[in-house]
Amino acid sequence: MTREMQVSDSVVIDEDAGTLWAQVADPTQMPRWSGENTGARTPEAGRPLTQGEVFDGTNRRGRARWSTECVVTESEPGRRFAFAVRKIGARTPLLPGRIATWTYDFEPVDGGTRVTETWADGRRGWPDVVAAAFDRTVTGGRLFADFQRRNIRRTLAAMKADFEGGDRTT
């Protein structure tokens, strides 16, 4: 069975695309919505990042904690923000590799903005059986695509609730 290399989901949020983009393009804001992300160190706090800038993220899943080094690959105000995770480590991101890419697209629609979050697996060189064994070990039994599909759904629901003042449950 060939593994799924990319998953995405969308939600319409009653907010303009520029406002949403400005918040998402500032990685220090992500803990507001993500169940795994616990923070970010950016070149300058409190502003959207531009293409080529590098930031470190901190994450938690259960008792596991890790850090990542990411580079912004696209940053188009009101339209798109994307970054590649290029290093990972327990306390410091030391191990280089193509780990994953995260993309956020913002599309003005009736009722607000459609926000689409996409995760793409960067481990293209890994044999499927090795990736599946690793995935199940670090996610508690799921493949990353299924795990990230659930994470994306939760993140988008939390983002919608944050901007619209509603309930965060999905």
C-alpha positions in Angstrom: 0.0 0.0 0.0 1.4 3.4 -1.0 1.3 6.0 1.7 -0.6 9.2 1.5 1.9 12.0 1.1 -0.4 15.0 1.5 -3.6 15.9 3.4 -5.5 19.2 3.7 -8.8 20.6 4.9 -10.6 23.9 4.7 -12.9 26.1 6.8 -14.6 29.4 6.1 -13.8 32.0 8.7 -15.8 35.3 9.0 -12.7 37.5 8.8 -10.8 39.1 5.9 -7.9 37.2 4.3 -5.3 39.9 5.2 -6.0 39.7 8.9 -6.0 35.9 8.9 -2.8 35.7 6.9 -1.0 38.2 9.1 -1.7 36.0 12.2 -0.8 32.7 10.6 2.4 34.2 9.0 3.6 35.0 12.5 4.5 31.5 13.8 4.5 32.7 17.4 0.7 32.8 17.1 0.3 29.1 16.2 -0.1 27.8 19.8 -3.4 29.6 19.9 -4.9 27.0 17.4 -2.6 24.0 17.3 -2.8 21.2 19.8 0.9 20.3 19.2 2.7 23.5 18.7 3.9 25.2 21.9 5.8 28.2 20.5 8.2 29.7 18.0 11.3 31.8 18.0 11.3 34.2 15.0 13.8 36.8 13.8 11.5 39.6 15.2 8.5 38.9 17.4 5.0 40.0 16.5 5.2 40.3 12.7 4.5 38.1 9.6 7.6 36.4 8.2 8.8 36.8 4.7 10.1 34.2 2.2 13.5 32.9 3.2 13.3 33.7 6.9 14.0 30.9 9.4 12.3 30.2 12.6 12.4 27.5 15.3 9.2 25.8 16.5 8.6 23.9 19.7 6.1 21.0 19.9 4.6 18.5 22.2 2.6 15.3 21.8 1.8 13.7 25.1 5.1 13.4 27.0 7.2 13.8 23.8 8.7 17.3 23.1 10.8 18.3 20.1 12.1 21.4 18.3 12.1 22.1 14.6 14.0 24.5 12.3 11.7 25.8 9.5 12.3 28.1 6.5 9.5 30.2 5.0 9.0 29.1 1.4 6.1 31.4 0.5 4.7 34.5 2.1 2.2 36.3 0.0 0.0 38.8 2.1 -3.6 37.7 2.2 -3.0 34.7 -0.1 -0.5 32.1 1.1 2.0 31.3 3.8 4.1 28.1 3.6 7.2 26.7 5.4 9.4 23.7 5.2 10.5 21.8 8.3 14.2 21.1 7.6 15.7 20.1 10.9 14.4 18.3 14.0 15.7 17.4 17.4 14.7 16.9 21.1 15.9 20.2 22.5 17.6 21.7 19.5 16.8 21.0 15.8 20.1 19.2 14.8 19.0 16.4 12.4 18.6 17.8 8.9 16.2 16.3 6.4 13.1 16.9 4.3 10.6 16.4 7.1 7.4 18.2 6.0 5.9 21.2 4.4 2.9 23.2 5.8 0.9 25.5 3.6 -1.9 27.9 4.4 -4.0 29.3 1.6 -6.5 32.2 2.1 -9.3 32.7 -0.4 -11.9 35.4 -0.1 -15.4 33.9 -0.4 -19.0 34.9 0.6 -19.1 34.9 4.3 -15.3 35.5 4.9 -12.2 33.7 3.9 -11.7 30.0 3.1 -8.5 28.9 4.9 -6.9 25.7 3.6 -4.2 24.0 5.7 -2.1 21.4 3.9 0.6 19.1 5.3 2.9 17.3 2.9 5.2 14.5 4.0 8.8 15.4 3.1 10.1 11.8 3.7 9.8 10.8 0.0 12.9 8.7 0.2 11.7 6.5 3.0 10.3 3.1 2.1 6.6 2.9 2.9 7.0 0.1 5.4 9.7 2.0 7.3 7.6 5.2 7.3 4.5 3.3 8.5 6.4 1.7 11.4 7.9 5.0 12.4 4.5 6.8 12.1 2.7 4.3 14.2 5.4 4.4 16.9 5.3 8.2 17.3 1.6 8.8 16.9 0.2 6.0 19.0 -0.8 3.8 16.1 -1.8 6.0 13.2 -0.1 6.8 9.9 1.0 10.5 9.7 -1.5 11.3 7.0 -4.4 10.2 9.2 -2.8 11.8 12.3 -2.3 15.1 10.5 -5.8 15.1 9.0 -7.2 15.1 12.5 -4.7 17.8 13.6 -5.6 20.0 10.7 -9.3 19.7 11.4 -8.7 20.6 15.1 -6.4 23.5 14.2 -8.9 25.0 11.7 -11.8 24.6 14.1 -9.8 26.4 16.8 -8.8 29.1 14.4 -12.4 29.7 13.4 -13.5 29.8 17.1 -10.7 32.2 17.9 -11.6 34.7 15.2 -15.4 34.2 15.4 -15.6 33.8 19.2 -17.4 30.4 18.9 -17.0 26.9 20.3 -13.7 25.1 19.6 -15.1 21.5 19.5 -15.1 19.5 16.3 
